[in-house]
Amino acid sequence: MKTLALLAVATLALPFAAAAQPARGYSAVPATAPTVATMMTRSTPWKCAGDRCVTNRTEGSPLTMCQLAAKELGTLTAFTANGAAFPDEQLAKCNTRAKSA
């Protein structure tokens, strides 16, 4: 019975953990925590909570999506595309489009 209860809790928690950093889609972590709950970049809706904004959309090039997020959020400290973190050199290219503080 205890095992069944733990399994039920784990099953319920899984969607929430996935929402924090999607395996498919994009995740942007700005240097300053987002102050908005949602944002749009072109036609891509993002949801923001805690220290990041995420979208499950997979269209577009990862660099372009990163630059669009940086344009709205400012300098990013991390960006993930389909579960893969951007290396430092890609993040630097992305941040060339970051909005000024």
Secondary structure, DSSP 8 states (H G I E B T S, - for coil): -HHHHHHHHHHHHHHHHHHHS-SSSEEEEESS----SEEEETTEEEEEETTEEEE----S-HHHHHHHHHHHH-SEEEEEETTEE--HHHHHHHGGG----
